């Protein structure tokens, strides 16, 4: 996965990076796997419909590749969200 997402990190280094960059972390969370499941299912259905209606495209192939990565590595990666506040002068 380093080829597709070369800067993928765990949460802890990102929290340190935020602090080192002058931000206070007000909150953070990782998107639950159930949300990934719901999203990927919706995307797969939309992708199938769009492919039939519009034909294949590179964008559709890229989305299908992302869905395959999700299915293969389900639960081993995710999206983390950080709510940050700049420390010091605005």
Beta strands, then each sheet from edge to edge (+ up, - down):
strand 1: 23-30
strand 2: 80-86
sheet 1: 1+ 2-
end
